[in-house]
């Protein structure tokens, strides 16, 4: 059977299934906590959610309590799955340089399938929410989305023929992520209203089965695994040592300028991810609260609005890369995000909340461009190491960000629910400062392009 080198369908299916269930899990938690607080069934009609807007009403106070409980519960759930997924992502993605990329794609797919089966059982039997912590931990043991995306981006780096193609294809993966997330978010409200929680989780499980079949039987491996079988470590201790040595040697043996570039770029990626993940994660709770009081369909519309942001960000990367250096594209994207967050903080009507996406049209650009910049700095055999670092950062920073911003939202929702968005916008000054320092001191894209060939030449001369 002839295999293919197209990993994009894998990303499409996984992201769609995950984005379909993610807002549903938040709403499932919110409804369960609501019913526990009110001791009555959650009711949602065709226009607004079960939402009290009269601040003098006792129901309004209970509503704020549910908001706080849901925020804290989501934070605890994220922390539960973060620790195992961090370890698995680092080991699996870093070992991809020697043992292949497919395992970093298939393991998270299996974990997602198991998690959705568990969610199906929980929703069908109306089991306790505490079981979700077990589900999150199991999903983390299989690597979760960090391992999946780390393997996917490393796979793209393997099959890209030149630097421009690498930047474009990495941007394409982020475009797929954004578009599919929007489509899944748009459909999730209608699917939930039509078939309920249980059958939605069943649908996601079937999608993950399709993904597993495609990865195992149709996707070609990009790394010659057989070449390393004769050099395989004799023990698990040696295997673990090899795993960490790849990342360690990435920094130890690199020239000074390369180390500085990698560290500053990773720091910039980390800080922007922290602000962007934390700020955007609060949208669902913010929209459920007064004065918006959105129902599941409107929440789906809001999630779908990110489709336009993904498209415009992709075209922004594609067009700006022809006339601007990568670092300037990152600047533009960060300023776009700041504008959107400031506007979201004061969005008190449905129309204004939808219009938040207008200043944010280019806010997705920094992530793929920073990934591509990091990939350009390292050698071919170091792609797994650098994407393992990125994957671990995504887990650690994403988890810390969700925890910090959920706690911040719970503490400030009673007096100003948009305060967290202003904090997110303000924190963007940190990655902006890092980029300004890099730009004023050592950044030169032409020199960056020469780093890898120079290292290859030096290695070849040593070997000879």
Number of C-alpha atoms within 10 A of each C-alpha: 5 7 13 13 13 14 20 15 14 22 21 17 21 27 23 24 25 23 23 28 23 15 20 21 17 17 20 15 20 22 18 21 20 22 15 13 13 14 10 10 11 15 11 14 9 11 12 16 21 17 19 19 14 12 10 9 11 10 15 17 15 15 21 17 18 24 23 21 18 23 25 21 21 18 20 17 19 21 21 21 24 27 17 20 28 23 16 23 34 27 22 27 37 33 23 28 25 21 22 22 28 23 20 31 29 24 21 28 30 19 22 29 25 18 23 25 19 19 23 21 15 17 18 13 9 10 12 10 15 10 12 19 17 16 21 22 21 20 27 28 20 25 33 29 25 29 34 28 27 29 29 24 27 27 26 21 25 19 14 15 10 10 15 15 15 23 25 20 20 24 28 20 21 24 24 23 22 27 24 26 26 26 20 24 31 25 19 28 22 15 20 19 15 11 10 16 22 18 16 22 27 17 17 24 25 15 19 27 16 14 23 21 12 18 21 15 12 15 18 17 19 19 18 12 15 12 11 14 11 8 9 14 14 8 9 9 10 11 15 13 12 18 21 15 15 21 19 12 12 20 16 12 10 15 12 10 14 18 16 15 18 20 14 17 21 20 17 23 24 19 22 25 21 25 26 24 20 25 25 16 15 19 18 18 23 21 23 22 23 21 16 20 21 26 20 29 22 23 23 23 19 23 26 22 23 24 24 19 24 28 20 19 25 26 18 20 26 17 12 15 18 10 9 11 13 20 21 14 21 27 17 16 22 24 18 20 27 24 18 23 27 21 21 25 20 17 20 15 14 15 10 13 19 16 16 22 24 15 18 25 24 28 26 28 30 27 22 25 25 20 21 23 23 20 23 22 20 22 16 15 15 20 26 32 28 26 29 30 18 24 26 24 23 26 27 19 22 24 23 19 24 26 22 17 26 27 17 18 25 21 16 15 20 13 8 12 20 23 19 28 27 18 18 24 21 14 17 21 16 15 23 18 12 16 21 14 13 17 13 10 9 12 16 13 12 9 11 17 14 12 18 17 13 11 15 13 11 12 11 10 9 8 7 6
